[in-house]
Amino acid sequence: MNFPQFAFNNVRRNARAYIAYFLSSAFMVMVFFAYTVFIYHPDVANNSMGPSAAISMKVAASIVYVFAFFFVMYSIGTFLKSRNLEFGLLTILGARPGQINKLVFLENMLIGLLAIVTGIGGGMLLSKFFLLLSTKIIGIDELPFYLPLKPMLFTAASFVALFLVISIFTLLFIRKNRVLELLQGNAKPKKPPKASILLSLFGAALLTTGFFALRIELNPVTIILAAVTGIAGTYFFYSQLSVLFMRLLQRSRKSTWRGTRLLWVSEMSYKLRDNSRMLFLITVVTALASMGAGVVLSINQAGSDMYFGNPFAVTKTFYETSSAEPDRSEIHRELKAAGVAYTETRIDTLYATLANSRESGNRPKTFYLLGLAQYKELVGILGFPAINSLGPNEAALLASTDNIASDYIRKGGITMEDHPAETLAVKKIIISDQADFLNKSTPIVIIPESTLETIRAAKSAKVGREITPYIEYLYKVPAWDKGSLPTASSQEAMIGAKLYQIEAANRDKSSGKLTSYLVARGENYLLLKQSTAMVSFVSIFVALIFSVASASFLYFKLHSELAADIRMYRALSKIGLSTVEMSAVATKQIAILFYIPIFISAIQSLVVISPILGQMGIVNVVEPVLVTFAAYLVLQSVFFLIVKSRYIHSLKKMMV
């Protein structure tokens, strides 16, 4: 038997240990290949969104490649540490260090080449499906299948280089220990896990700092501070806090010293300490992937809420116009050509700023001023509560949420920055989902027409020129209010796209000067959906890779500890531990290792993206994050059941 055959037999004999690593590597190769199939597609350049989609795919492919590099390096390093006994036996039999290095190099390259072939083969089988899925999600024309020779060569060359570099580099991981130490392998007795109270408190302080940093003031410095303290705090949570908690739990006779609870709690403290780095890496990677997916889902949800919260299909605002009746002929023409019934409502609004809202460098709080008579017109269309009359310095506030309303009312009134000496007493607060038809986070203050004219005249005198209200024309189309989101082929979306083209052409004629602004509800929703579709598509596969890699790490860690666990459970079975009890203990331990990173990363994601999206006016964050982690939970549960069944099956065979 020659050396390559010896390496091949080694891989074949250790197939159970290598299988998760091999499948994870092949999956990464397959996803990388799928991205390159899209990037090098000859028809991508001919599509309007093709180039931007290709750039997104390149970014995703780069993330996959970088992650694959660290995944392979970490996995190989872990494999080598578990093979001390094997290296010790080979040394006794006369193998030189150079021969052991050659053996390890050949094994790594053999697994790498098999993973490349498997990944490219799987990618070829699924490439047509990938192209169909990508074009469907992104919203571009369907791309036909082609023979991807260039992607095959590029993927093969990239991953051969990756495995070659890592196989050479990881030879440094082989420790040149004495033969006796190598022969002991992983059977050396473990020291009892200890946790430092000071380091545990330090870890808790880091996590607390990261939490409050994002809530005091949101800027690049606080975001970086939160990221650094959060990541460092997560490491100390696993290496110190969790171990300290398990040690304290062990000492509680009332809660722990019953049945087999003491057994799995005691073992869990060892497993948490030994796997703290791995759990830390899994948590950080899962949190990063889930934050991206959570942000995209939150933005999509916000887009959907904005569509349903706006009762008007088309809105056109005129900022500066000398005409009392600005030209809206294009809108009327397109709506009549579509054959839909519609109503047109005009409102005149002034833009105002809340007094003392610029403090601490925060964005000033603004609101719209609307006359009472025009509000009464909206009452009949939108069903707002009626307001019969208001006094000269009295007002009503119309907002979409209670939080927005409370931000503007101070001591029962609203004071404008331009008129700090006068306060409008708020007599009525109206909360309605349809109150954000002008701006989701900007409320409307309703005042008498005489007060509105007084404020307008005062503003004109202050700036030295005539200030005119914004003229808003609101178009309600009952046929388009079906309670469902529009599609690209829907009448609302097509008319909205056409009106945007007309608006852009008119702006070009006026040398780019912004005198009016058009909002087409359906087209706005589709543009937002299309802009996040590429990120969603990329995030799905990156998140899948992270999940598969996490399961692979856990599988190999459990497999490397299997021999020690077999010895322990076999000894316990001799003094009465039943197979059912062993299965329950092992299941609890594996479940904690699988699910703790998911729950910790879910909490971290909520803590981080809530204030960031709050700055963007997106308040519905919890539901998208929970949806993301529910998907992670389902996927991880599948891996958990597979790993648990194999692990317990191996233990059962050795029970007395």
C-alpha positions as CSV (number, residue, x, y, z in Angstrom):
1,M,0.0,0.0,0.0
2,N,1.5,3.3,-1.0
3,F,1.1,6.7,0.8
4,P,-1.8,8.1,-1.2
5,Q,-3.7,4.8,-0.7
6,F,-3.0,5.0,3.1
7,A,-4.4,8.6,3.1
8,F,-7.5,7.5,1.2
9,N,-8.1,4.6,3.6
10,N,-7.7,7.0,6.5
11,V,-10.4,9.3,5.1
12,R,-12.7,6.3,4.4
13,R,-12.3,4.9,7.9
14,N,-13.0,8.2,9.5
15,A,-16.0,9.0,7.2
16,R,-18.3,9.4,10.2
17,A,-16.1,12.2,11.6
18,Y,-15.5,13.9,8.2
19,I,-19.0,13.6,6.7
20,A,-20.4,16.9,8.2
21,Y,-17.3,18.8,7.3
22,F,-17.3,17.3,3.7
23,L,-21.0,18.1,3.1
24,S,-20.7,21.6,4.5
25,S,-17.6,22.3,2.3
26,A,-19.5,20.9,-0.8
27,F,-22.5,23.1,0.0
28,M,-20.3,26.2,0.2
29,V,-18.7,25.3,-3.2
30,M,-22.2,24.7,-4.7
31,V,-23.5,28.1,-3.5
32,F,-20.4,29.9,-4.7
33,F,-20.7,28.2,-8.0
34,A,-24.4,29.2,-8.3
35,Y,-23.5,32.8,-7.7
36,T,-20.8,32.7,-10.4
37,V,-23.3,31.1,-12.8
38,F,-25.4,34.2,-12.4
39,I,-22.4,36.6,-12.5
40,Y,-21.0,35.3,-15.8
41,H,-24.4,34.8,-17.5
42,P,-24.1,36.4,-21.0
43,D,-27.6,37.9,-20.8
44,V,-27.1,39.7,-17.4
45,A,-25.6,42.8,-19.0
46,N,-28.6,43.2,-21.3
47,N,-31.0,43.5,-18.4
48,S,-31.7,46.9,-16.8
49,M,-31.1,45.5,-13.2
50,G,-28.6,42.8,-14.3
51,P,-25.4,44.7,-13.5
52,S,-26.5,45.7,-10.0
53,A,-27.7,42.2,-9.4
54,A,-24.4,40.8,-10.5
55,I,-22.6,43.2,-8.1
56,S,-24.7,41.9,-5.3
57,M,-23.9,38.3,-6.3
58,K,-20.2,39.1,-6.3
59,V,-20.4,40.5,-2.8
60,A,-22.3,37.4,-1.7
61,A,-19.7,35.1,-3.4
62,S,-16.9,37.0,-1.6
63,I,-18.6,36.5,1.8
64,V,-19.1,32.8,1.1
65,Y,-15.4,32.4,0.1
66,V,-14.0,34.3,3.1
67,F,-16.3,32.3,5.4
68,A,-15.3,29.1,3.7
69,F,-11.6,29.9,4.3
70,F,-12.1,30.3,8.0
71,F,-14.5,27.4,8.3
72,V,-12.1,25.0,6.6
73,M,-9.1,26.3,8.7
74,Y,-11.0,26.0,11.9
75,S,-12.4,22.5,11.0
76,I,-9.0,21.1,10.0
77,G,-7.4,22.6,13.1
78,T,-10.0,20.9,15.3
79,F,-9.6,17.6,13.4
80,L,-5.8,17.6,14.0
81,K,-6.2,18.2,17.8
82,S,-8.5,15.1,18.0
83,R,-5.9,12.9,16.3
84,N,-3.1,13.0,18.8
85,L,-3.4,9.3,19.6
86,E,-3.2,8.4,15.9
87,F,-0.1,10.5,15.4
88,G,1.5,9.0,18.5
89,L,0.9,5.4,17.2
90,L,2.4,6.4,13.8
91,T,5.4,7.9,15.5
92,I,6.0,4.6,17.5
93,L,5.7,2.7,14.2
94,G,8.5,4.8,12.8
95,A,6.8,7.6,10.9
96,R,8.9,10.7,10.5
97,P,7.3,14.2,11.1
98,G,7.6,14.9,7.4
99,Q,5.6,11.7,6.6
100,I,2.9,12.7,9.0
101,N,2.8,16.2,7.4
102,K,2.5,14.6,4.0
103,L,-0.3,12.3,5.2
104,V,-2.3,15.2,6.6
105,F,-1.7,17.3,3.5
106,L,-3.0,14.4,1.2
107,E,-6.0,13.8,3.4
108,N,-7.0,17.5,3.4
109,M,-6.5,17.9,-0.4
110,L,-8.5,14.6,-1.0
111,I,-11.5,15.8,1.0
112,G,-11.2,19.3,-0.6
113,L,-11.1,17.9,-4.2
114,L,-14.1,15.6,-3.5
115,A,-16.0,18.6,-2.0
116,I,-15.2,20.7,-5.1
117,V,-16.4,18.0,-7.5
118,T,-19.5,17.3,-5.4
119,G,-20.3,21.0,-5.1
120,I,-19.9,21.8,-8.7
121,G,-21.8,18.7,-9.7
122,G,-24.7,19.7,-7.4
123,G,-24.5,23.3,-8.7
124,M,-24.8,22.1,-12.3
125,L,-27.9,20.1,-11.4
126,L,-29.5,23.1,-9.6
127,S,-28.2,25.9,-11.8
128,K,-31.4,26.1,-13.9
129,F,-33.5,26.2,-10.7
130,F,-31.1,28.9,-9.2
131,L,-31.4,31.1,-12.3
132,L,-35.2,30.8,-12.3
133,L,-35.4,31.5,-8.5
134,S,-33.0,34.4,-8.7
135,T,-34.8,36.2,-11.5
136,K,-38.2,35.5,-9.9
137,I,-37.2,37.0,-6.6
138,I,-35.2,39.9,-8.0
139,G,-37.8,40.8,-10.5
140,I,-35.9,40.7,-13.8
141,D,-36.4,38.8,-17.1
142,E,-35.9,35.1,-17.0
143,L,-32.3,34.0,-17.8
144,P,-32.0,30.9,-20.0
145,F,-29.7,28.0,-19.1
146,Y,-26.2,28.0,-20.6
147,L,-23.1,25.8,-20.3
148,P,-21.2,27.5,-17.4
149,L,-17.6,26.6,-18.3
150,K,-16.2,29.8,-17.0
151,P,-17.9,29.5,-13.6
152,M,-16.8,25.9,-13.4
153,L,-13.2,26.8,-14.0
154,F,-13.3,29.9,-11.7
155,T,-14.9,27.9,-8.8
156,A,-12.6,25.0,-9.2
157,A,-9.5,27.2,-9.3
158,S,-10.7,29.3,-6.3
159,F,-11.4,26.4,-4.0
160,V,-8.3,24.4,-5.1
161,A,-6.2,27.4,-4.1
162,L,-8.2,27.7,-0.8
163,F,-7.7,24.1,0.2
164,L,-4.1,24.1,-1.0
165,V,-3.2,27.2,1.1
166,I,-5.0,25.9,4.1
167,S,-3.5,22.4,3.8
168,I,0.0,23.9,3.8
169,F,-0.8,26.4,6.6
170,T,-2.4,23.9,8.9
171,L,0.7,21.7,9.0
172,L,1.8,24.3,11.6
173,F,-1.1,23.1,13.8
174,I,0.5,19.7,14.3
175,R,2.0,19.9,17.7
176,K,5.4,18.3,18.1
177,N,4.6,16.8,21.5
178,R,6.3,13.9,23.2
179,V,5.1,10.4,22.2
180,L,3.6,9.8,25.6
181,E,1.5,13.0,25.4
182,L,0.3,12.0,21.9
183,L,-0.6,8.5,23.0
184,Q,-2.8,9.9,25.8
185,G,-4.8,11.7,23.1
186,N,-7.9,13.2,24.5
187,A,-8.1,10.7,27.4
188,K,-6.3,13.0,29.8
189,P,-8.5,13.8,32.8
190,K,-10.1,17.2,32.6
191,K,-9.7,19.8,35.2
192,P,-12.9,21.0,36.9
193,P,-14.3,24.0,35.1
194,K,-13.7,27.3,37.0
195,A,-15.2,30.7,36.3
196,S,-13.8,34.0,37.5
197,I,-16.4,36.2,39.2
198,L,-14.5,39.4,38.2
199,L,-14.4,38.3,34.5
200,S,-18.1,37.3,34.7
201,L,-19.0,40.8,36.0
202,F,-16.8,42.3,33.4
203,G,-18.7,40.3,30.7
204,A,-22.0,41.5,32.1
205,A,-20.7,45.1,32.1
206,L,-19.7,44.8,28.5
207,L,-23.1,43.5,27.4
208,T,-24.8,46.3,29.5
209,T,-22.6,48.9,27.8
210,G,-23.4,47.6,24.4
211,F,-27.2,47.7,25.2
212,F,-27.2,51.3,26.5
213,A,-24.7,52.6,23.9
214,L,-27.4,52.3,21.1
215,R,-30.1,53.9,23.2
216,I,-28.3,57.0,24.4
217,E,-27.3,58.4,21.0
218,L,-27.1,56.7,17.7
219,N,-24.0,57.6,15.7
220,P,-21.0,55.7,14.1
221,V,-19.0,55.9,17.4
222,T,-21.8,54.4,19.5
223,I,-22.5,51.7,16.9
224,I,-18.8,50.6,16.9
225,L,-18.8,50.7,20.7
226,A,-21.9,48.6,20.9
227,A,-20.4,46.1,18.3
228,V,-17.1,45.8,20.2
229,T,-18.6,45.5,23.7
230,G,-21.4,43.2,22.5
231,I,-19.0,40.7,20.7
232,A,-16.5,40.8,23.6
233,G,-19.4,40.4,26.1
234,T,-20.7,37.4,24.2
235,Y,-17.4,35.6,24.5
236,F,-17.3,36.2,28.3
237,F,-20.9,35.1,28.5
238,Y,-19.9,31.6,27.2
239,S,-16.5,31.3,28.8
240,Q,-17.3,32.7,32.2
241,L,-21.0,33.6,32.9
242,S,-22.5,30.4,31.7
243,V,-19.9,28.3,33.5
244,L,-20.5,30.3,36.7
245,F,-24.2,29.8,36.4
246,M,-23.9,26.0,35.9
247,R,-21.5,25.8,38.9
248,L,-23.9,27.7,41.1
249,L,-26.8,25.5,39.9
250,Q,-24.7,22.4,40.9
251,R,-24.5,23.6,44.4
252,S,-28.3,24.0,44.7
253,R,-29.4,20.7,46.2
254,K,-33.1,21.7,46.1
255,S,-33.2,22.3,42.4
256,T,-30.4,20.1,41.1
257,W,-29.9,17.1,43.3
258,R,-32.8,15.0,42.0
259,G,-33.0,12.2,39.4
260,T,-30.4,12.6,36.7
261,R,-30.4,16.4,36.8
262,L,-27.1,16.6,38.7
263,L,-25.5,14.4,36.0
264,W,-26.4,16.5,33.0
265,V,-25.8,19.8,34.9
266,S,-22.3,18.7,36.0
267,E,-21.5,17.5,32.5
268,M,-22.9,20.7,30.9
269,S,-20.4,22.9,32.8
270,Y,-17.6,21.0,31.2
271,K,-19.2,21.1,27.7
272,L,-19.9,24.8,28.0
273,R,-16.3,25.5,29.0
274,D,-14.8,23.3,26.3
275,N,-17.0,24.6,23.6
276,S,-17.1,28.3,24.6
277,R,-15.2,29.5,21.6
278,M,-17.2,27.5,19.1
279,L,-20.5,28.7,20.7
280,F,-19.3,32.2,20.6
281,L,-18.4,32.0,16.9
282,I,-21.8,30.4,16.1
283,T,-23.7,33.1,18.0
284,V,-21.8,36.0,16.4
285,V,-22.2,34.5,12.9
286,T,-25.9,33.7,13.4
287,A,-26.6,37.1,14.8
288,L,-24.9,38.9,11.9
289,A,-26.8,36.8,9.3
290,S,-30.1,37.2,11.1
291,M,-29.6,41.0,11.6
292,G,-29.3,41.3,7.8
293,A,-32.4,39.2,7.2
294,G,-34.3,40.9,10.0
295,V,-33.5,44.4,8.6
296,V,-34.7,43.3,5.1
297,L,-37.9,41.8,6.4
298,S,-38.6,44.8,8.6
299,I,-38.1,47.2,5.6
300,N,-40.4,44.9,3.5
301,Q,-43.0,44.9,6.3
302,A,-42.8,48.7,6.6
303,G,-43.3,49.0,2.9
304,S,-46.4,46.9,3.1
305,D,-47.7,48.9,6.1
306,M,-47.1,52.2,4.2
307,Y,-49.0,50.9,1.2
308,F,-52.0,49.8,3.3
309,G,-51.7,52.9,5.5
310,N,-52.0,55.3,2.5
311,P,-55.6,55.5,1.3
312,F,-54.7,57.5,-1.8
313,A,-53.3,55.8,-4.8
314,V,-51.7,58.9,-6.2
315,T,-50.6,62.1,-4.4
316,K,-49.0,65.2,-6.1
317,T,-47.5,68.0,-4.1
318,F,-46.8,71.5,-5.6
319,Y,-44.1,73.4,-3.7
320,E,-43.9,76.6,-5.6
321,T,-46.6,77.6,-8.1
322,S,-48.0,80.9,-9.2
323,S,-51.2,79.3,-10.2
324,A,-54.1,78.8,-7.9
325,E,-54.9,75.6,-9.8
326,P,-51.7,73.9,-10.8
327,D,-51.7,71.6,-13.9
328,R,-52.7,68.0,-13.2
329,S,-53.8,67.1,-16.7
330,E,-51.4,64.1,-16.9
331,I,-52.9,62.4,-13.9
332,H,-56.5,63.0,-15.1
333,R,-55.6,61.7,-18.5
334,E,-54.0,58.5,-17.3
335,L,-56.7,57.7,-14.8
336,K,-59.4,58.3,-17.3
337,A,-57.6,56.2,-19.9
338,A,-57.5,53.4,-17.4
339,G,-61.3,53.6,-17.1
340,V,-61.3,53.7,-13.2
341,A,-63.5,55.9,-11.1
342,Y,-61.6,58.3,-8.8
343,T,-62.0,61.3,-6.5
344,E,-59.7,64.3,-6.2
345,T,-59.2,66.1,-2.9
346,R,-57.1,69.3,-2.4
347,I,-55.5,70.3,0.8
348,D,-53.2,73.2,1.5
349,T,-50.5,72.6,4.2
350,L,-47.8,74.6,5.8
351,Y,-44.6,72.9,7.1
352,A,-43.6,73.8,10.7
353,T,-41.0,72.7,13.2
354,L,-41.6,71.9,16.8
355,A,-39.9,74.4,19.2
356,N,-36.7,73.1,21.0
357,S,-36.6,69.9,19.0
358,R,-33.1,70.5,17.7
359,E,-31.4,69.9,21.0
360,S,-28.5,67.5,21.4
361,G,-28.0,67.4,17.6
362,N,-31.2,65.4,17.1
363,R,-33.2,65.6,13.9
364,P,-35.8,68.4,14.3
365,K,-39.4,67.3,14.7
366,T,-41.6,68.6,11.9
367,F,-45.4,68.6,11.3
368,Y,-48.0,69.8,8.8
369,L,-50.5,72.6,9.5
370,L,-53.9,72.0,7.9
371,G,-57.0,74.1,7.9
372,L,-60.2,72.9,9.6
373,A,-62.4,73.2,6.5
374,Q,-60.1,71.0,4.4
375,Y,-59.9,68.5,7.3
376,K,-63.7,68.2,7.2
377,E,-63.4,67.2,3.5
378,L,-61.1,64.3,4.6
379,V,-63.6,63.3,7.2
380,G,-66.1,62.3,4.6
381,I,-63.5,60.4,2.5
382,L,-61.4,58.6,5.2
383,G,-63.9,58.4,8.1
384,F,-61.9,60.5,10.5
385,P,-63.7,61.8,13.6
386,A,-65.6,65.0,13.0
387,I,-64.3,68.3,14.5
388,N,-67.0,71.0,14.6
389,S,-65.0,74.0,15.6
390,L,-61.7,75.2,17.0
391,G,-60.8,78.4,18.8
392,P,-58.0,80.9,17.5
393,N,-55.2,79.2,19.5
394,E,-56.7,75.7,19.6
395,A,-55.7,72.6,17.5
396,A,-56.3,68.9,17.0
397,L,-53.5,66.5,16.3
398,L,-53.8,63.7,13.7
399,A,-51.1,61.0,14.0
400,S,-50.7,57.3,13.1
401,T,-49.5,56.2,16.6
402,D,-49.7,57.3,20.2
403,N,-45.9,57.5,20.4
404,I,-45.7,60.1,17.6
405,A,-48.5,62.1,19.2
406,S,-46.8,62.1,22.7
407,D,-43.5,63.3,21.1
408,Y,-45.1,66.5,19.9
409,I,-47.4,67.5,22.8
410,R,-45.8,69.3,25.7
411,K,-47.8,70.5,28.6
412,G,-51.0,70.0,26.7
413,G,-49.9,72.0,23.7
414,I,-47.7,72.4,20.6
415,T,-45.2,75.3,20.2
416,M,-43.7,76.1,16.8
417,E,-40.1,77.1,16.4
418,D,-41.1,80.2,14.4
419,H,-43.6,81.3,17.2
420,P,-42.1,80.3,20.5
421,A,-44.2,82.8,22.4
422,E,-47.5,81.2,21.3
423,T,-48.7,77.7,22.1
424,L,-51.5,75.8,20.3
425,A,-53.7,74.1,22.9
426,V,-54.4,70.5,21.7
427,K,-58.1,69.9,22.3
428,K,-58.3,66.6,20.5
429,I,-55.9,63.7,19.5
430,I,-56.9,61.5,16.6
431,I,-55.0,58.2,16.1
432,S,-55.6,56.5,12.8
433,D,-53.7,54.1,10.5
434,Q,-54.6,56.3,7.6
435,A,-53.1,59.4,9.1
436,D,-49.7,58.8,7.4
437,F,-50.9,59.5,3.9
438,L,-48.5,62.5,3.8
439,N,-45.6,61.1,5.8
440,K,-45.6,58.1,8.1
441,S,-43.7,59.8,11.0
442,T,-45.0,63.3,10.6
443,P,-48.3,64.2,12.2
444,I,-50.9,66.8,11.0
445,V,-52.0,69.6,13.2
446,I,-55.5,70.9,12.4
447,I,-56.2,74.6,13.1
448,P,-58.7,77.2,12.0
449,E,-58.1,78.9,8.6
450,S,-57.7,82.3,10.3
451,T,-54.8,80.9,12.4
452,L,-53.3,79.2,9.4
453,E,-53.3,82.5,7.5
454,T,-51.8,84.4,10.5
455,I,-48.9,81.8,10.7
456,R,-48.3,82.0,7.0
457,A,-48.2,85.8,7.1
458,A,-45.8,85.7,10.0
459,K,-43.5,83.3,8.2
460,S,-43.5,85.5,5.1
461,A,-42.6,88.5,7.1
462,K,-39.8,86.7,8.9
463,V,-38.0,85.5,5.7
464,G,-38.8,88.6,3.6
465,R,-40.7,86.8,0.8
466,E,-44.1,85.4,0.2
467,I,-44.6,81.9,1.7
468,T,-47.3,79.9,0.0
469,P,-48.8,76.6,1.4
470,Y,-47.9,73.3,-0.2
471,I,-50.8,72.3,-2.5
472,E,-51.5,68.6,-2.2
473,Y,-53.9,66.8,-4.6
474,L,-55.0,63.4,-3.3
475,Y,-56.5,60.8,-5.6
476,K,-58.5,57.9,-4.2
477,V,-59.3,55.0,-6.6
478,P,-61.7,52.6,-4.9
479,A,-61.0,49.9,-7.6
480,W,-57.4,49.6,-6.4
481,D,-58.3,49.3,-2.7
482,K,-58.7,45.6,-2.7
483,G,-56.8,44.7,0.5
484,S,-54.0,43.0,-1.4
485,L,-50.5,44.2,-2.5
486,P,-50.0,45.2,-6.1
487,T,-47.9,43.2,-8.6
488,A,-45.7,44.5,-11.4
489,S,-48.5,43.7,-13.9
490,S,-51.3,45.3,-11.9
491,Q,-53.1,48.3,-13.3
492,E,-52.1,50.5,-10.3
493,A,-48.4,49.7,-10.7
494,M,-48.3,50.3,-14.5
495,I,-50.1,53.6,-14.2
496,G,-47.8,54.6,-11.3
497,A,-44.7,53.8,-13.4
498,K,-46.1,55.8,-16.3
499,L,-46.8,58.9,-14.1
500,Y,-43.3,58.7,-12.7
501,Q,-41.9,58.8,-16.3
502,I,-44.0,61.8,-17.1
503,E,-42.9,63.5,-13.8
504,A,-39.2,62.8,-14.6
505,A,-39.6,64.3,-18.1
506,N,-41.2,67.4,-16.8
507,R,-38.4,67.9,-14.3
508,D,-35.8,67.6,-17.1
509,K,-37.7,70.4,-19.0
510,S,-37.5,72.6,-15.9
511,S,-33.7,72.1,-15.6
512,G,-34.1,69.7,-12.7
513,K,-35.8,72.2,-10.4
514,L,-38.1,70.5,-7.9
515,T,-41.4,72.3,-8.0
516,S,-43.6,69.3,-7.5
517,Y,-43.4,65.8,-6.2
518,L,-45.4,62.8,-7.2
519,V,-46.2,59.7,-5.1
520,A,-47.7,56.6,-6.7
521,R,-48.5,54.3,-3.8
522,G,-48.3,51.0,-5.8
523,E,-45.1,51.8,-7.7
524,N,-43.4,53.0,-4.5
525,Y,-44.1,49.7,-2.9
526,L,-42.8,47.7,-5.9
527,L,-39.6,49.8,-6.1
528,L,-38.9,49.2,-2.4
529,K,-39.6,45.5,-2.8
530,Q,-37.3,45.2,-5.8
531,S,-34.5,47.1,-4.0
532,T,-34.6,44.6,-1.1
533,A,-35.2,41.5,-3.2
534,M,-31.5,41.1,-4.1
535,V,-30.5,41.5,-0.5
536,S,-33.1,39.0,0.5
537,F,-32.0,36.5,-2.1
538,V,-28.4,36.8,-1.1
539,S,-29.1,36.7,2.6
540,I,-31.1,33.4,2.3
541,F,-28.1,31.4,0.9
542,V,-25.6,33.1,3.2
543,A,-27.8,32.3,6.2
544,L,-28.1,28.7,5.0
545,I,-24.3,28.4,4.8
546,F,-23.9,29.8,8.3
547,S,-26.5,27.4,9.6
548,V,-25.0,24.3,7.9
549,A,-21.5,25.3,9.1
550,S,-22.8,25.8,12.7
551,A,-24.4,22.3,12.7
552,S,-21.1,20.9,11.2
553,F,-19.1,22.4,14.1
554,L,-21.4,21.0,16.7
555,Y,-21.5,17.6,15.0
556,F,-17.7,17.2,15.0
557,K,-17.3,18.5,18.5
558,L,-19.8,15.9,19.8
559,H,-18.1,13.2,17.7
560,S,-14.7,14.1,19.1
561,E,-16.1,13.8,22.6
562,L,-18.0,10.6,21.8
563,A,-15.2,8.2,23.0
564,A,-15.0,9.9,26.4
565,D,-18.8,10.0,26.7
566,I,-19.1,6.3,25.9
567,R,-16.7,5.4,28.7
568,M,-18.6,7.6,31.1
569,Y,-22.1,6.3,30.2
570,R,-20.9,2.7,30.1
571,A,-19.5,3.0,33.6
572,L,-22.7,4.7,34.8
573,S,-24.8,1.9,33.2
574,K,-23.0,-0.6,35.4
575,I,-24.3,1.1,38.5
576,G,-27.9,1.4,37.3
577,L,-28.2,4.2,34.7
578,S,-30.9,3.0,32.2
579,T,-30.9,3.6,28.5
580,V,-33.9,5.9,28.7
581,E,-32.2,8.0,31.4
582,M,-29.0,8.2,29.3
583,S,-31.0,9.3,26.3
584,A,-32.7,12.0,28.2
585,V,-29.5,13.3,29.7
586,A,-27.7,13.3,26.3
587,T,-30.7,15.0,24.6
588,K,-30.7,17.9,27.1
589,Q,-27.0,18.5,26.7
590,I,-27.1,18.4,22.9
591,A,-30.2,20.7,22.9
592,I,-28.5,23.3,25.0
593,L,-25.5,23.4,22.7
594,F,-27.7,23.6,19.6
595,Y,-30.3,26.2,20.8
596,I,-28.4,28.5,23.2
597,P,-26.6,30.3,20.3
598,I,-30.0,30.9,18.5
599,F,-31.7,32.4,21.5
600,I,-28.7,34.6,22.4
601,S,-28.3,35.8,18.8
602,A,-32.1,36.5,18.6
603,I,-31.9,38.8,21.7
604,Q,-28.8,40.5,20.3
605,S,-30.5,41.1,16.9
606,L,-33.5,42.7,18.6
607,V,-31.2,44.9,20.8
608,V,-29.2,46.1,17.8
609,I,-31.6,46.6,15.0
610,S,-34.5,48.1,17.0
611,P,-32.9,51.5,17.6
612,I,-31.3,51.5,14.2
613,L,-34.6,50.9,12.3
614,G,-36.3,53.2,14.8
615,Q,-34.2,56.1,13.4
616,M,-35.6,55.2,9.9
617,G,-39.2,55.4,11.2
618,I,-39.6,51.6,11.3
619,V,-41.2,50.5,14.6
620,N,-42.4,47.0,13.7
621,V,-39.2,45.1,14.3
622,V,-40.0,42.3,16.7
623,E,-42.2,40.3,14.2
624,P,-39.7,40.2,11.3
625,V,-36.8,39.2,13.7
626,L,-39.0,36.5,15.2
627,V,-39.9,35.2,11.8
628,T,-36.2,35.1,10.9
629,F,-35.3,33.1,14.0
630,A,-38.3,30.8,13.6
631,A,-36.8,29.8,10.2
632,Y,-33.4,29.3,11.9
633,L,-35.0,27.3,14.7
634,V,-36.7,25.0,12.2
635,L,-33.5,24.5,10.2
636,Q,-31.4,23.9,13.3
637,S,-34.0,21.5,14.7
638,V,-33.6,19.3,11.7
639,F,-29.9,19.2,12.2
640,F,-30.4,18.6,16.0
641,L,-32.7,15.6,15.3
642,I,-30.1,14.1,12.9
643,V,-27.1,14.7,15.2
644,K,-29.0,13.6,18.3
645,S,-30.2,10.3,16.8
646,R,-26.7,9.3,15.5
647,Y,-25.1,10.3,18.8
648,I,-27.5,8.4,21.0
649,H,-27.4,5.4,18.7
650,S,-23.7,5.2,19.2
651,L,-24.1,5.5,23.0
652,K,-26.8,2.8,23.2
653,K,-24.5,0.2,21.5
654,M,-22.1,0.5,24.4
655,M,-24.5,0.5,27.3
656,V,-24.4,-2.6,29.5
